């Protein structure tokens, strides 16, 4: 039930929600409704945001820092070839008042360090991607779960400590975030961002911060040490070749017609390894919406053959059907499939 107001673009109504037997389930005594005119559509741009990695300096000079506890995750202390780990240890040895390395598998040593020693920062360092991807897929899934539980266990211990104020908790991942299109992701470490966000609300005293560096190599080792020594308030940071990025909400560009731009992310498909793609019209009626999409390859049956399409022509009839101008019926979704196998 709606009733008019002095403003011709606004109405006030009353809502009654009834059940199948006619009983009243919910009543909203007053609901205000407004008609948005075309002039107000441009206001959409000021309310639309997206999460993006933005290059931003920390704004805090890197200096010396207090005691730091380095947690060698998953017992990967044999890091003879891990240049990043070696550079971080060397940097903290010069700039931290004290630092100690504890292996994650050393439960007794880790519990003692977290409970009875005072730390300015606790830094959990994940191994390079190659160490994770050397495991089978199932083992990587188990590793992702065990990492999350390990962080939760550390937080539980830190929250129960009685030694001074809580340290800042840092989680260093290796290629776990896609800073730019085309970057692959270390899946077994990507879930740590989720628990870091939860901890930001449930344990704000720890100021949990996640830093993602390159999957391999030591290109951002110096920047990582600077970040650990600085007192930045950013809680999601990525470092690529020393360049610092922060995950931030940024305004999304909106057209005059209040349309959001289509964001295309390229995907590599290997046709020689069983991949397949499909050329299709994403928005019927618009030829500029013609795009190639990855699709699941379906092997042919015993009485079928499969043809690899190297080049395909588009006829006038195809164009008419795609634009909705074909005289025999409505706009059809036209697609062409390209599979990976020769006949």
LOMARLUM-340223 format. One line per field, with one value per residue (C-alpha): residue number from 1; residue in one letter; x, y, z. Coordinates in nm, 3 decimals, always signed. Example, Ala and Ser with C-alpha at 12.3 -4.5 7.8 and 13.67 -1.06 7.14 Angstrom:
BEGIN
k: c(1 | 2) $
r: c(A | S) $
X: c(+1.230 | +1.367) $
Y: c(-0.450 | -0.106) $
Z: c(+0.780 | +0.714) $
end
This chain:
BEGIN
k: c(1 | 2 | 3 | 4 | 5 | 6 | 7 | 8 | 9 | 10 | 11 | 12 | 13 | 14 | 15 | 16 | 17 | 18 | 19 | 20 | 21 | 22 | 23 | 24 | 25 | 26 | 27 | 28 | 29 | 30 | 31 | 32 | 33 | 34 | 35 | 36 | 37 | 38 | 39 | 40 | 41 | 42 | 43 | 44 | 45 | 46 | 47 | 48 | 49 | 50 | 51 | 52 | 53 | 54 | 55 | 56 | 57 | 58 | 59 | 60 | 61 | 62 | 63 | 64 | 65 | 66 | 67 | 68 | 69 | 70 | 71 | 72 | 73 | 74 | 75 | 76 | 77 | 78 | 79 | 80 | 81 | 82 | 83 | 84 | 85 | 86 | 87 | 88 | 89 | 90 | 91 | 92 | 93 | 94 | 95 | 96 | 97 | 98 | 99 | 100 | 101 | 102 | 103 | 104 | 105 | 106 | 107 | 108 | 109 | 110 | 111 | 112 | 113 | 114 | 115 | 116 | 117 | 118 | 119 | 120 | 121 | 122 | 123 | 124 | 125 | 126 | 127 | 128 | 129 | 130 | 131 | 132 | 133 | 134 | 135 | 136 | 137 | 138 | 139 | 140 | 141 | 142 | 143 | 144 | 145 | 146 | 147 | 148 | 149 | 150 | 151 | 152 | 153 | 154 | 155 | 156 | 157 | 158 | 159 | 160 | 161 | 162 | 163 | 164 | 165 | 166 | 167 | 168 | 169 | 170 | 171 | 172 | 173 | 174 | 175 | 176 | 177 | 178 | 179 | 180 | 181 | 182 | 183 | 184 | 185 | 186 | 187 | 188 | 189 | 190 | 191 | 192 | 193 | 194 | 195 | 196 | 197 | 198 | 199 | 200 | 201 | 202 | 203 | 204 | 205 | 206 | 207 | 208 | 209 | 210 | 211 | 212 | 213 | 214 | 215 | 216 | 217 | 218 | 219 | 220 | 221 | 222 | 223 | 224 | 225 | 226 | 227 | 228 | 229 | 230 | 231 | 232 | 233 | 234 | 235 | 236 | 237 | 238 | 239 | 240 | 241 | 242 | 243 | 244 | 245 | 246 | 247 | 248 | 249 | 250 | 251 | 252 | 253 | 254 | 255 | 256 | 257 | 258 | 259 | 260 | 261 | 262 | 263 | 264 | 265 | 266 | 267 | 268 | 269 | 270 | 271 | 272 | 273 | 274 | 275 | 276 | 277 | 278 | 279 | 280 | 281 | 282 | 283 | 284 | 285 | 286 | 287 | 288 | 289 | 290 | 291 | 292 | 293 | 294 | 295 | 296 | 297 | 298 | 299 | 300 | 301 | 302 | 303 | 304 | 305 | 306 | 307 | 308 | 309 | 310 | 311 | 312 | 313 | 314 | 315 | 316 | 317 | 318 | 319 | 320 | 321 | 322 | 323 | 324 | 325 | 326 | 327 | 328 | 329 | 330 | 331 | 332 | 333 | 334 | 335 | 336 | 337 | 338 | 339 | 340 | 341 | 342 | 343) $
r: c(X | X | X | X | X | X | X | X | X | X | X | X | X | X | X | X | X | X | X | X | X | X | X | X | X | X | X | X | X | X | X | X | X | X | X | X | X | X | X | X | X | X | X | X | X | X | X | X | X | X | X | X | X | X | X | X | X | X | X | X | X | X | X | X | X | X | X | X | X | X | X | X | X | X | X | X | X | X | X | X | X | X | X | X | X | X | X | X | X | X | X | X | X | X | X | X | X | X | X | X | X | X | X | X | X | X | X | X | X | X | X | X | X | X | X | X | X | X | X | X | X | X | X | X | X | X | X | X | X | X | X | X | X | X | X | X | X | X | X | X | X | X | X | X | X | X | X | X | X | X | X | X | X | X | X | X | X | X | X | X | X | X | X | X | X | X | X | X | X | X | X | X | X | X | X | X | X | X | X | X | X | X | X | X | X | X | X | X | X | X | X | X | X | X | X | X | X | X | X | X | X | X | X | X | X | X | X | X | X | X | X | X | X | X | X | X | X | X | X | X | X | X | X | X | X | X | X | X | X | X | X | X | X | X | X | X | X | X | X | X | X | X | X | X | X | X | X | X | X | X | X | X | X | X | X | X | X | X | X | X | X | X | X | X | X | X | X | X | X | X | X | X | X | X | X | X | X | X | X | X | X | X | X | X | X | X | X | X | X | X | X | X | X | X | X | X | X | X | X | X | X | X | X | X | X | X | X | X | X | X | X | X | X | X | X | X | X | X | X | X | X | X | X | X | X | X | X | X | X | X | X | X | X | X | X | X | X | X | X | X | X | X | X) $
X: c(+0.000 | +0.152 | +0.040 | +0.174 | +0.377 | +0.421 | +0.727 | +0.605 | +0.913 | +0.856 | +0.600 | +0.539 | +0.406 | +0.310 | +0.419 | +0.239 | +0.391 | +0.138 | +0.186 | +0.025 | -0.267 | -0.323 | -0.148 | +0.059 | +0.432 | +0.579 | +0.459 | +0.660 | +0.462 | +0.642 | +0.874 | +1.002 | +1.039 | +1.193 | +1.192 | +1.544 | +1.551 | +1.805 | +1.996 | +2.072 | +2.224 | +2.565 | +2.578 | +2.640 | +3.004 | +3.055 | +2.920 | +3.098 | +3.434 | +3.663 | +3.961 | +4.284 | +4.656 | +4.779 | +5.148 | +5.186 | +5.488 | +5.471 | +5.508 | +5.715 | +6.094 | +6.250 | +6.441 | +6.563 | +6.310 | +6.270 | +6.300 | +6.173 | +6.075 | +6.113 | +5.898 | +6.035 | +5.706 | +5.654 | +6.006 | +6.173 | +6.479 | +6.707 | +6.692 | +7.033 | +6.892 | +6.630 | +6.790 | +6.496 | +6.514 | +6.888 | +6.853 | +6.577 | +6.783 | +7.084 | +6.878 | +6.713 | +7.048 | +7.157 | +6.836 | +6.650 | +6.762 | +6.736 | +6.601 | +6.547 | +6.458 | +6.221 | +6.105 | +5.732 | +5.778 | +5.961 | +5.641 | +5.819 | +6.060 | +5.785 | +5.554 | +5.835 | +5.927 | +5.568 | +5.481 | +5.786 | +5.969 | +5.872 | +5.865 | +5.803 | +5.704 | +5.636 | +5.702 | +5.579 | +5.766 | +5.624 | +5.853 | +5.896 | +5.626 | +5.848 | +5.846 | +5.465 | +5.418 | +5.657 | +5.367 | +5.069 | +4.743 | +4.584 | +4.886 | +4.875 | +4.514 | +4.608 | +4.900 | +4.671 | +4.447 | +4.738 | +4.882 | +4.556 | +4.533 | +4.897 | +4.833 | +4.521 | +4.728 | +4.992 | +4.725 | +4.567 | +4.903 | +4.975 | +4.633 | +4.698 | +5.049 | +5.124 | +5.448 | +5.398 | +5.187 | +5.111 | +5.353 | +5.256 | +5.189 | +5.331 | +5.255 | +5.489 | +5.354 | +5.524 | +5.323 | +4.991 | +4.821 | +4.761 | +4.893 | +4.877 | +4.679 | +4.849 | +5.027 | +4.978 | +4.898 | +5.051 | +4.724 | +4.844 | +4.933 | +4.646 | +4.407 | +4.622 | +4.479 | +4.140 | +4.251 | +4.451 | +4.131 | +3.945 | +4.221 | +4.205 | +3.859 | +3.889 | +4.239 | +4.305 | +4.578 | +4.801 | +4.762 | +4.794 | +4.957 | +5.008 | +5.294 | +5.311 | +5.643 | +5.753 | +5.703 | +6.076 | +6.395 | +6.498 | +6.404 | +6.205 | +6.422 | +6.537 | +6.185 | +6.055 | +6.302 | +6.209 | +5.841 | +5.901 | +6.095 | +5.854 | +5.535 | +5.292 | +4.921 | +4.850 | +4.750 | +4.765 | +5.089 | +5.250 | +5.609 | +5.719 | +6.083 | +6.099 | +5.785 | +5.531 | +5.158 | +4.862 | +4.520 | +4.274 | +3.919 | +3.931 | +3.644 | +3.523 | +3.490 | +3.126 | +3.009 | +2.756 | +2.494 | +2.589 | +2.744 | +3.039 | +3.335 | +3.389 | +3.709 | +3.879 | +4.140 | +4.345 | +4.364 | +4.623 | +4.475 | +4.706 | +4.522 | +4.796 | +4.740 | +4.367 | +4.240 | +3.951 | +3.805 | +3.476 | +3.416 | +3.083 | +2.875 | +2.859 | +2.588 | +2.342 | +2.313 | +2.668 | +2.946 | +3.205 | +3.105 | +3.255 | +3.506 | +3.695 | +3.630 | +3.802 | +3.580 | +3.600 | +3.715 | +3.470 | +3.636 | +3.446 | +3.247 | +3.341 | +3.122 | +3.235 | +3.531 | +3.684 | +3.820 | +4.063 | +3.948 | +4.240 | +4.032 | +3.658 | +3.460 | +3.165 | +2.884 | +2.631 | +2.374 | +2.593 | +2.617 | +2.241 | +2.173 | +2.426 | +2.278 | +1.918 | +1.844 | +1.783 | +1.423 | +1.330 | +1.348 | +1.482 | +1.847 | +2.034 | +2.344 | +2.592 | +2.905 | +3.185 | +3.382 | +3.751 | +3.877 | +4.228 | +4.233 | +4.290 | +4.084) $
Y: c(+0.000 | +0.330 | +0.683 | +1.001 | +1.270 | +1.642 | +1.541 | +1.393 | +1.170 | +1.008 | +0.766 | +0.623 | +0.272 | +0.000 | -0.361 | -0.668 | -1.011 | -1.294 | -1.669 | -1.941 | -1.962 | -1.588 | -1.527 | -1.212 | -1.287 | -0.940 | -0.582 | -0.278 | +0.025 | +0.275 | +0.243 | +0.540 | +0.498 | +0.744 | +0.769 | +0.826 | +1.047 | +1.022 | +1.318 | +1.117 | +0.825 | +0.992 | +0.975 | +0.602 | +0.675 | +0.812 | +0.491 | +0.225 | +0.097 | -0.195 | -0.350 | -0.291 | -0.298 | +0.062 | +0.166 | +0.365 | +0.450 | +0.363 | +0.727 | +0.612 | +0.613 | +0.273 | +0.266 | +0.026 | -0.188 | -0.382 | -0.759 | -0.974 | -1.340 | -1.506 | -1.818 | -2.056 | -2.195 | -2.568 | -2.653 | -2.521 | -2.415 | -2.577 | -2.271 | -2.293 | -2.168 | -1.929 | -1.591 | -1.397 | -1.577 | -1.520 | -1.150 | -1.097 | -1.263 | -1.049 | -0.731 | -0.794 | -0.884 | -0.525 | -0.335 | -0.525 | -0.491 | -0.869 | -1.141 | -1.512 | -1.787 | -2.065 | -2.347 | -2.403 | -2.773 | -2.692 | -2.665 | -2.647 | -2.376 | -2.176 | -2.195 | -2.082 | -1.790 | -1.672 | -1.709 | -1.603 | -1.355 | -1.001 | -0.922 | -0.612 | -0.824 | -1.188 | -1.266 | -1.585 | -1.646 | -1.890 | -2.085 | -2.019 | -2.140 | -2.419 | -2.580 | -2.587 | -2.699 | -2.990 | -3.150 | -3.326 | -3.133 | -3.307 | -3.238 | -2.871 | -2.849 | -3.008 | -2.767 | -2.467 | -2.587 | -2.663 | -2.314 | -2.150 | -2.363 | -2.286 | -1.910 | -1.954 | -2.146 | -1.873 | -1.608 | -1.810 | -1.829 | -1.459 | -1.360 | -1.553 | -1.422 | -1.212 | -1.053 | -0.686 | -0.568 | -0.788 | -0.784 | -0.703 | -1.017 | -1.026 | -1.297 | -1.308 | -1.503 | -1.579 | -1.502 | -1.564 | -1.249 | -1.150 | -0.796 | -0.770 | -0.962 | -1.278 | -1.354 | -1.706 | -1.760 | -1.983 | -2.149 | -2.311 | -1.967 | -1.759 | -1.856 | -1.676 | -1.344 | -1.462 | -1.533 | -1.208 | -1.016 | -1.203 | -1.130 | -0.760 | -0.757 | -1.025 | -0.934 | -0.571 | -0.553 | -0.767 | -0.536 | -0.844 | -0.752 | -0.969 | -0.896 | -1.076 | -1.088 | -1.259 | -1.634 | -1.690 | -1.490 | -1.199 | -0.897 | -0.743 | -0.853 | -0.501 | -0.360 | -0.640 | -0.556 | -0.188 | -0.277 | -0.484 | -0.200 | +0.078 | +0.151 | +0.159 | +0.124 | -0.068 | -0.429 | -0.573 | -0.499 | -0.650 | -0.607 | -0.664 | -0.593 | -0.352 | -0.161 | -0.134 | -0.189 | -0.156 | -0.319 | -0.031 | +0.056 | +0.280 | +0.438 | +0.247 | +0.441 | +0.461 | +0.577 | +0.855 | +0.581 | +0.443 | +0.132 | -0.039 | -0.120 | -0.483 | -0.606 | -0.871 | -1.097 | -1.297 | -1.674 | -1.889 | -2.201 | -2.469 | -2.633 | -2.893 | -3.014 | -3.069 | -2.715 | -2.564 | -2.220 | -2.082 | -1.766 | -1.618 | -1.303 | -1.208 | -0.945 | -1.024 | -0.736 | -0.605 | -0.720 | -0.552 | -0.807 | -1.089 | -1.267 | -1.593 | -1.792 | -2.098 | -2.403 | -2.764 | -3.004 | -3.288 | -3.585 | -3.718 | -4.039 | -4.352 | -4.254 | -3.889 | -3.695 | -3.375 | -3.092 | -2.823 | -2.489 | -2.285 | -2.011 | -1.955 | -1.710 | -1.507 | -1.474 | -1.195 | -1.425 | -1.470 | -1.092 | -1.048 | -1.316 | -1.167 | -0.816 | -0.932 | -0.838 | -1.184 | -1.190 | -1.539 | -1.492 | -1.315 | -1.255 | -1.579 | -1.646 | -1.743 | -1.935 | -2.125 | -2.389 | -2.455 | -2.779 | -2.903 | -3.218 | -3.284 | -3.535) $
Z: c(+0.000 | -0.113 | -0.042 | -0.204 | -0.030 | -0.103 | -0.305 | -0.636 | -0.652 | -0.310 | -0.173 | +0.172 | +0.204 | +0.450 | +0.396 | +0.533 | +0.474 | +0.502 | +0.523 | +0.317 | +0.560 | +0.563 | +0.894 | +0.935 | +0.945 | +0.934 | +0.925 | +0.819 | +0.926 | +0.708 | +0.411 | +0.215 | -0.162 | -0.407 | -0.785 | -0.922 | -1.224 | -1.503 | -1.361 | -1.049 | -1.240 | -1.256 | -0.876 | -0.916 | -0.987 | -0.635 | -0.477 | -0.683 | -0.558 | -0.630 | -0.451 | -0.639 | -0.573 | -0.579 | -0.574 | -0.253 | -0.041 | +0.327 | +0.435 | +0.733 | +0.727 | +0.770 | +1.098 | +1.358 | +1.534 | +1.857 | +1.919 | +1.632 | +1.638 | +1.296 | +1.258 | +0.996 | +0.862 | +0.807 | +0.919 | +0.607 | +0.801 | +0.544 | +0.322 | +0.163 | -0.169 | -0.033 | -0.095 | +0.048 | +0.382 | +0.408 | +0.319 | +0.577 | +0.850 | +0.756 | +0.751 | +1.087 | +1.244 | +1.170 | +1.239 | +1.513 | +1.872 | +1.892 | +1.670 | +1.707 | +1.460 | +1.564 | +1.340 | +1.322 | +1.397 | +1.718 | +1.919 | +2.255 | +2.144 | +1.972 | +2.274 | +2.503 | +2.276 | +2.237 | +2.604 | +2.802 | +2.583 | +2.489 | +2.117 | +1.914 | +1.614 | +1.529 | +1.163 | +0.997 | +0.670 | +0.413 | +0.178 | -0.196 | -0.432 | -0.561 | -0.216 | -0.211 | -0.570 | -0.519 | -0.327 | -0.478 | -0.512 | -0.215 | +0.001 | -0.094 | +0.022 | +0.352 | +0.381 | +0.328 | +0.611 | +0.844 | +0.783 | +0.882 | +1.197 | +1.277 | +1.264 | +1.478 | +1.734 | +1.748 | +1.799 | +2.079 | +2.255 | +2.205 | +2.340 | +2.661 | +2.727 | +3.030 | +2.908 | +2.823 | +2.532 | +2.233 | +1.939 | +1.584 | +1.381 | +1.028 | +0.770 | +0.470 | +0.171 | -0.160 | -0.472 | -0.299 | -0.438 | -0.798 | -0.809 | -1.189 | -1.449 | -1.564 | -1.238 | -1.112 | -0.745 | -0.479 | -0.378 | -0.056 | +0.081 | -0.059 | +0.223 | +0.480 | +0.367 | +0.488 | +0.842 | +0.846 | +0.775 | +1.047 | +1.299 | +1.215 | +1.376 | +1.642 | +1.765 | +1.669 | +1.934 | +1.709 | +1.406 | +1.183 | +0.853 | +0.547 | +0.305 | -0.028 | -0.215 | -0.535 | -0.552 | -0.596 | -0.562 | -0.341 | -0.554 | -0.267 | +0.027 | +0.111 | +0.079 | +0.303 | +0.580 | +0.546 | +0.578 | +0.890 | +1.051 | +0.953 | +1.148 | +0.857 | +0.927 | +0.604 | +0.672 | +0.316 | +0.133 | -0.177 | -0.290 | -0.647 | -0.737 | -0.446 | -0.551 | -0.272 | -0.337 | -0.102 | -0.136 | -0.139 | -0.236 | -0.543 | -0.738 | -1.042 | -1.364 | -1.474 | -1.815 | -1.868 | -1.909 | -1.563 | -1.717 | -1.554 | -1.777 | -1.868 | -1.707 | -1.915 | -1.762 | -2.011 | -1.958 | -2.131 | -2.292 | -2.430 | -2.719 | -2.760 | -2.403 | -2.423 | -2.375 | -2.572 | -2.635 | -2.762 | -2.964 | -2.863 | -2.834 | -2.465 | -2.517 | -2.797 | -3.038 | -2.995 | -3.226 | -3.001 | -2.734 | -2.942 | -2.716 | -2.677 | -2.359 | -2.217 | -2.203 | -2.089 | -2.356 | -2.425 | -2.598 | -2.902 | -2.879 | -3.073 | -3.370 | -3.378 | -3.514 | -3.385 | -3.598 | -3.497 | -3.639 | -3.766 | -3.931 | -3.954 | -4.165 | -4.040 | -4.290 | -4.329 | -4.172 | -3.865 | -3.828 | -3.864 | -3.604 | -3.362 | -3.396 | -3.381 | -3.741 | -3.882 | -4.016 | -3.896 | -3.519 | -3.215 | -3.134 | -3.094 | -2.891 | -3.157 | -3.063 | -3.228 | -3.041 | -3.099 | -2.950 | -2.908 | -3.117 | -3.484 | -3.677) $
end
